[in-house]
Amino acid sequence: MYAAYYNGRQIFHFGVNASQIHPAIQVWTKRFLPPSAVISHAKEHSAGDPRSLMKRRTMSNEPSPQEQETLRQVAASIWQPWIVNYWDMNAAVGNILATVTGEILKCSIAYSFVPQQILNPFTKPQLKDAWRLVKAYFKQIIHENYKISQNQRYQSCIYVAAANWRSPIEMASAGI
């Protein structure tokens, strides 16, 4: 069990294991709070600054600004634009977006025209660049997401995938 609150000056962290702040609290801290002192009321040793515990994932092939905008458009067709506008559209986010898109594609027969390689990103030789497939087919994906969102039978494909992957994609965006 983990909890935290902010009193305007300091972050107070509670948890069973104070060696690391829970990823959800790290995202909350990074998104909403200025750099602050962290006071730990956990059962073990004291926690450090949550930003020091957030190790940035580095990938050799990060998307360019134009590719990031393409990925953002695809993400906005799954989640709302106001949700994805602040995300760092890095390669980790793009790879999760490829997985989410794959799940939506598998769920909906309306995606039958999309190439098989995007349906199963795990069969590709370069999984680390799965976001490139999303970029390559982004117009088709956005169009089909719109069609699915208009059909009650298939809306659940998007809703379930969006709900299942919201926390992992938020953490990837935050570099956690």
Backbone torsions as a table, in degrees:
resi	resn	phi	psi	omega
1	MET	NA	132.9	-179.3
2	TYR	-130.8	148.7	175.5
3	ALA	-155.3	156.8	176.6
4	ALA	-154.9	152.2	171.1
5	TYR	-145.4	161.5	-176.4
6	TYR	-123.5	126.6	-177.2
7	ASN	-100.7	13.8	-178.6
8	GLY	99.6	-17.1	179.0
9	ARG	-130.1	-36.6	-173.6
10	GLN	-134.6	155.0	173.9
11	ILE	-100.8	128.1	175.9
12	PHE	-105.2	122.5	-175.1
13	HIS	-114.0	132.0	177.4
14	PHE	-123.2	141.5	177.3
15	GLY	-179.3	170.1	179.4
16	VAL	-75.6	-42.5	-177.1
17	ASN	-118.9	106.0	-176.1
18	ALA	-82.8	-0.2	-178.2
19	SER	-66.0	-24.5	177.1
20	GLN	-149.4	136.8	177.6
21	ILE	-75.2	139.8	-178.9
22	HIS	-56.3	140.9	-178.4
23	PRO	-54.8	-37.1	179.3
24	ALA	-63.8	-37.4	177.9
25	ILE	-71.2	-35.1	176.1
26	GLN	-61.4	-44.6	178.8
27	VAL	-62.4	-46.4	179.4
28	TRP	-57.8	-46.0	-179.3
29	THR	-63.3	-46.0	-177.6
30	LYS	-66.9	-37.1	-174.7
31	ARG	-79.0	-40.4	-168.6
32	PHE	-109.3	-17.7	-170.1
33	LEU	-117.0	149.2	171.2
34	PRO	-74.8	164.3	176.5
35	PRO	-55.5	129.4	-174.5
36	SER	-142.0	163.0	172.0
37	ALA	-71.6	145.6	178.8
38	VAL	-111.7	125.0	176.9
39	ILE	-108.2	120.7	-178.0
40	SER	-100.8	131.4	174.8
41	HIS	-116.4	39.2	-177.6
42	ALA	-90.5	169.2	-174.9
43	LYS	-76.1	-21.3	-178.6
44	GLU	-107.7	-143.4	-175.3
45	HIS	-76.6	164.8	-174.1
46	SER	-69.2	147.2	178.5
47	ALA	-91.1	149.9	176.9
48	GLY	-89.9	-170.5	176.9
49	ASP	-59.7	128.4	-177.3
50	PRO	-59.5	-29.9	179.2
51	ARG	-68.6	-28.1	177.7
52	SER	-74.0	-22.4	178.1
53	LEU	-85.5	-11.6	-178.9
54	MET	-90.5	101.5	179.8
55	LYS	-91.2	123.2	-178.5
56	ARG	-69.6	129.5	174.8
57	ARG	-76.6	130.1	178.0
58	THR	-114.6	132.2	178.6
59	MET	-125.0	145.5	-176.9
60	SER	-70.5	-28.7	-177.6
61	ASN	-113.5	77.4	177.4
62	GLU	-82.6	146.7	178.5
63	PRO	-65.5	145.1	174.9
64	SER	-71.9	168.6	177.8
65	PRO	-56.3	-38.5	178.1
66	GLN	-67.3	-41.2	178.2
67	GLU	-67.1	-36.2	176.9
68	GLN	-62.2	-39.8	178.7
69	GLU	-65.5	-38.0	176.4
70	THR	-62.9	-46.5	178.0
71	LEU	-61.8	-38.2	179.2
72	ARG	-63.4	-38.8	178.1
73	GLN	-63.5	-42.1	178.0
74	VAL	-64.6	-45.5	179.7
75	ALA	-61.2	-38.5	179.6
76	ALA	-67.5	-22.8	176.7
77	SER	-78.6	-12.6	178.0
78	ILE	-103.5	-53.3	174.9
79	TRP	-100.7	176.8	178.9
80	GLN	-79.9	148.6	178.8
81	PRO	-55.5	-36.9	-179.2
82	TRP	-66.8	-18.9	176.6
83	ILE	-81.6	-44.8	-172.3
84	VAL	-86.8	-12.1	-175.4
85	ASN	-61.2	-29.8	-178.3
86	TYR	-94.1	-4.6	-177.7
87	TRP	-68.3	142.7	169.5
88	ASP	-82.3	109.4	-175.0
89	MET	-82.5	68.1	179.6
90	ASN	-84.6	179.1	-178.2
91	ALA	-62.9	-35.9	179.0
92	ALA	-63.6	-41.9	176.7
93	VAL	-63.7	-44.2	179.2
94	GLY	-61.6	-38.3	178.8
95	ASN	-68.6	-38.9	175.0
96	ILE	-65.9	-39.1	177.6
97	LEU	-60.9	-36.8	175.7
98	ALA	-63.9	-40.2	178.3
99	THR	-66.0	-44.9	179.1
100	VAL	-60.6	-46.1	178.9
101	THR	-60.5	-41.7	177.4
102	GLY	-59.9	-41.2	178.3
103	GLU	-65.4	-40.1	177.8
104	ILE	-65.2	-41.5	180.0
105	LEU	-62.8	-42.3	178.9
106	LYS	-65.3	-35.4	-177.2
107	CYS	-71.7	-34.3	-172.7
108	SER	-111.1	127.9	177.2
109	ILE	-73.7	-11.4	178.6
110	ALA	-65.7	-14.9	-180.0
111	TYR	-94.6	18.9	-173.4
112	SER	-62.6	-22.6	-179.3
113	PHE	-81.7	-12.7	-178.2
114	VAL	-73.0	137.8	-178.1
115	PRO	-53.0	143.3	-176.6
116	GLN	-58.8	-31.8	-176.5
117	GLN	-63.4	-27.8	177.6
118	ILE	-81.5	-21.2	177.4
119	LEU	-69.8	-32.2	-179.6
120	ASN	-132.2	83.3	-176.9
121	PRO	-65.3	-14.0	-178.9
122	PHE	-77.0	-14.1	179.3
123	THR	-88.7	-8.3	180.0
124	LYS	-76.6	147.9	179.5
125	PRO	-67.9	-28.5	-177.8
126	GLN	-117.9	79.2	-179.8
127	LEU	-60.4	-31.3	-176.7
128	LYS	-64.3	-19.0	179.1
129	ASP	-108.8	29.7	179.6
130	ALA	-59.9	-28.3	180.0
131	TRP	-62.0	-25.9	179.7
132	ARG	-64.7	-33.2	176.2
133	LEU	-66.4	-40.6	177.6
134	VAL	-60.7	-43.5	178.9
135	LYS	-62.0	-43.5	-176.4
136	ALA	-64.2	-34.0	-175.8
137	TYR	-112.6	22.0	-170.9
138	PHE	-61.2	-37.3	-179.4
139	LYS	-65.1	-42.9	177.7
140	GLN	-64.2	-42.0	-178.2
141	ILE	-64.0	-46.5	179.8
142	ILE	-62.3	-43.8	179.2
143	HIS	-61.4	-45.2	-179.4
144	GLU	-70.1	-35.6	175.5
145	ASN	-61.6	-38.3	177.1
146	TYR	-64.5	-46.7	179.5
147	LYS	-60.2	-42.6	179.9
148	ILE	-65.1	-41.2	-178.1
149	SER	-65.1	-20.6	178.5
150	GLN	-88.3	-9.1	-177.9
151	ASN	-111.3	114.4	-175.9
152	GLN	-58.7	-31.4	-179.2
153	ARG	-62.6	-37.2	-174.4
154	TYR	-101.6	-8.8	179.3
155	GLN	-55.2	-35.7	-178.4
156	SER	-61.5	-27.4	177.1
157	CYS	-58.8	-46.6	-179.9
158	ILE	-70.7	-45.3	-176.9
159	TYR	-60.8	-44.5	-178.1
160	VAL	-68.1	-45.2	179.1
161	ALA	-62.8	-42.1	179.6
162	ALA	-62.9	-42.8	179.7
163	ALA	-67.2	-42.4	-177.7
164	ASN	-66.1	-30.9	-172.0
165	TRP	-110.2	3.9	-177.9
166	ARG	-62.4	-49.9	-179.1
167	SER	-64.4	-48.1	179.0
168	PRO	-60.0	-37.8	-178.4
169	ILE	-73.9	-33.6	175.0
170	GLU	-63.5	-42.7	-180.0
171	MET	-67.2	-39.6	177.9
172	ALA	-63.7	-40.0	178.2
173	SER	-63.1	-35.6	179.6
174	ALA	-82.4	-3.3	179.9
175	GLY	79.7	21.1	-178.1
176	ILE	-95.8	NA	NA
